[in-house]
Amino acid sequence: MKWKNYLVLCLLLSVGFSASILFVPGLSETLEGVLLGFLSTNAS
């Protein structure tokens, strides 16, 4: 895969993921819970 195609793919995935977090309420709450759990178990 050429770097330009890879860059476009990463950009589209990040925009799509961000939009789904903003506009799907259940997904944002689930993701927040997972991230908080991850950070609390790995904090030292």
C-alpha positions as CSV (number, residue, x, y, z in Angstrom):
1,M,0.0,0.0,0.0
2,K,1.4,3.4,-0.9
3,W,1.9,6.0,1.8
4,K,-0.7,8.3,0.3
5,N,-3.4,5.6,0.3
6,Y,-2.4,4.6,3.9
7,L,-2.7,8.2,5.0
8,V,-6.2,8.6,3.4
9,L,-7.3,5.3,5.0
10,C,-6.1,6.5,8.5
11,L,-7.8,9.8,8.0
12,L,-11.1,8.3,7.0
13,L,-11.0,5.8,9.9
14,S,-10.2,8.5,12.5
15,V,-12.9,10.8,11.2
16,G,-15.4,7.9,11.1
17,F,-14.5,6.7,14.6
18,S,-14.7,10.3,16.0
19,A,-18.1,10.9,14.4
20,S,-19.5,7.6,15.8
21,I,-18.3,8.6,19.3
22,L,-20.1,12.0,18.9
23,F,-23.4,10.8,17.4
24,V,-23.9,7.3,19.0
25,P,-24.5,7.8,22.8
26,G,-24.1,4.2,23.8
27,L,-20.7,3.8,22.1
28,S,-19.3,6.9,23.8
29,E,-20.3,5.6,27.2
30,T,-18.9,2.1,26.5
31,L,-15.6,3.5,25.2
32,E,-15.3,5.8,28.2
33,G,-15.8,2.9,30.6
34,V,-13.3,0.8,28.8
35,L,-10.7,3.6,28.8
36,L,-11.2,4.3,32.5
37,G,-10.9,0.6,33.3
38,F,-7.7,0.4,31.3
39,L,-6.2,3.4,32.8
40,S,-7.1,2.4,36.4
41,T,-5.5,-1.0,36.0
42,N,-2.3,0.3,34.5
43,A,-1.8,3.3,36.7
44,S,1.1,3.0,39.0
